[in-house]
Amino acid sequence: MYNNVGLSTARGSGTNAYVQSNVANLSFSRNKIVYNAEEDIARAEAEVNKAPNLELLDHEYKRLIEIKCVEFEDLMEGKGFSEEEINSKVSEYRKLLFNEFESGRLNMDAELDLRNSHSRAKVAKQGRSNMRWALGIDASFVDGSSMEKLKKASTTILKEANITQDKAALEKEMEKSMMEKLLEKIKKKREQKKEIKKMKRAMRKKKDESDDSSSSDSDSSDSSSTDSSSDDSSDNSLSDSSSTSISSSSSDEKHKRKREERKEARRN
């Protein structure tokens, strides 16, 4: 075992318990390259659109003018001019070149040394400006601004879709609220109907009880009258007593029939 790796004992393993590192293992995490698209794009654009140093370019233009003056001086020396004439002619030629260069009539961009980074940047910038002019693109144009119309159109479409979804959701909520209100009204009406039915049943029960009590009172009065009449007519004959009993029984049956008819009428 080494560094808590391996077997504590080699017994039963069929090995000598020697721990060896895996040389064939490739550590991709060490060689992993982290890419950042935005930073890389910004860096590439900065390199492409890198502006040249105007002071160094001005120095390069002056150097080219001096080279032309030296060539003119060598030419005059070869022709046998005196030093005074050479100096005066060279100074005049230098002034003429500077005046033409400052006025823009002398273009020395083609004579720049492309091995210089600033001269290359100058040439590239001029090429881009020529391409813009050929394609009719303004100098104030910003790269990627032509896609803003498409972005705006997509955003408007998304907004309209969201608005329609919101409207549909609101309509559904309104429908749900209306249905809930209707259900509540229906429930309230049903409860009111149930309460009214209960009240009617209670009133019917009270009426039935009052009718039963009144009928019982009338029966008791009838029975008392029959008893008094029987007591008074005790001295009469047996035929009279039998007739009174028959009349009382018939009156009881009439009362019972009346009660039953009243109950049936109330139930209906």
C-alpha positions, 0 to 999 in steps of 0.5 A: 500500500502506498498513500492509502492506495492498494492492498494492505496485504498481498496475501490471496491477491495473486500479486506482489501488491506493487502500486504503479501509476497509469502512464497512459492516462491522459489528463484532459483537464490540464489541457482543457482550453476555456473558450469565451465567444464574446471576448474572442469576438471582441478581440478579433474585431479590435485586431481587424478594426485596429486604427493606425497611428497617425503620427507614425504614418506622418513620419513615414510620409515625411521619410518618403518625401526625404527619399525623393529629395535625396534621389533628386539631389543624386540626379543633379550631382550626376548632371554636374550642378553646383552645391548651391544650385543643388541645395536651392533646387532640392529645398524648392522640390521639398517645399513643393512635395510638402505642399502637394501632400498637405493639399491631398494631391500627392498620394503616397499610400501605394509607396508605404512599406506593408511590412509595417503594421501601421501601414497595413492598418492604413491600407486595410482601413482604406479598403474597407472604406472603398468597399463601403462606398461600393456597397452604398453603406454609410460610415455611421452604419453599425454592424448588426443593426440591420438585424434589429428590424427582425428582432423587433418583428420577433419581439412584437410577435412574441408580445402579441402572442403573450397578449392573446394568451393573457386575454384567453387566461382572463376570459377563462378566469371570468368564465370560472368566476361567473360559473361559481357565482351562478352555482352559488345562486343556485345553491342559495335558491335550493336552500331557500326552497328547502327552508320554505318547504320546512316552514310549510310542513311545520305550518301544516303540522300545527294546523293538523294538531289544532284541528285534531284538538278542536275535533276532540273538544267537540267529541267530548261536548257531544258525549257530555250532552248524550250522557246528560240526556241519558240521565234525564231520560233514564225514567223513559222506556227502553226503546227511547234509550236504544234509539239515542245510542244508535243516533250517538254512534251514527254521529261519531261515525260522521265525525270520523269521516269528516276528519278523514276527509279533511286530512286527505284534502290537506295532504292533496 
